[in-house]
Amino acid sequence: MNTGSNEPGEVAVASDETRTDETQGERELGSRAPEFIKARRMLHLSWQVGIFIVGLAVVVAGIIMLPLPGPGWVVIFGGMAIWATEFVWAQLVLRWTKRKVTEAAQRALDPKVRRRNIILTSIGLVIVGVLVGIYVWKFGIVMPWKIKDQ
């Protein structure tokens, strides 16, 4: 067995390129600003302020889109992705969100869960159909543009 050491008593150390299964495919945490920006403290600070303001504008637009027509959650996660280019806390939140979405997708593909969801959807559609049928039987079908002025 090759331990990476030829001398007795030496300890082999894994290089940074070796990653565990848990972190494989994930980027390291920290700023992704260009090196010339990171080299100057004031420039890096103004870069972070700019990224924060742009991300905040995108997140606020997403929050506004939640009750209004538009892809609210997609825009919010886009704003989080903008923040994640610079801030570690946003990177951690984005990783957690990706992990939870992946877990939910895997659960949704489970045959038992799919069968349950199909049954519940069918029952819901039958209930809605019965309620619509009762309403039409009781009140009839009157189009809004044919209602006589009262």
Residue, then its C-alpha position, 0 to 999 in steps of 0.5 A: m500500500n502506497t501511503g505517499s511517504n518513503e520515510p518511516g514515521e512520516v505522515a502522508v497529508a492529502s493535497d487540496e485537490t483531494r476532496t471528500d464525496e461531501t464537498q466534491g463538485e462544490r466550489e470553495l467559500g469566499s469572494r470570487a472577485p478578480e485578484f486585482i480587486k481583492a488586492r486593494r482593500m478599498l476597491h474590494l470593499s466598494w466591490q462588495v457594496g456594489i454586489f450587495i446593492v445589486g443583489l438586494a435590488v434583485v431580491v426586492a424585485g423577487i419579493i415584489m413578484l411573489p404576490l404579483p405575476g412573475p417568477g418571484w422565487v426564481v428571481i429571489f434565488g437569482g439575487m441570492a446567487i449574486w450575493a453568493t459571488e461575494f458573501v460566505w453566508a449567501q454561499l452557505v444559504l445557497r448550498w443548503t437550498k440546493r441540497k433541500v431542493t435535491e432531497a425534495a426532488q428525490r422524495a417526489l420521484d419515490p413511487k409511494v409518494r407519487r402514488r399518494n400524490i396522484i390519489l390526493t390530486s384525483i380526490g381533490l379533482v372529484i371534490v371540485g367537480v362535485l362542488v361545481g356540479i352542485y353550483v350549476w344545478k342550483f344556480g345554472i350557468v349564467m355568463p357575466w355579460k348576460i346578467k340583466d341590470q337590476 
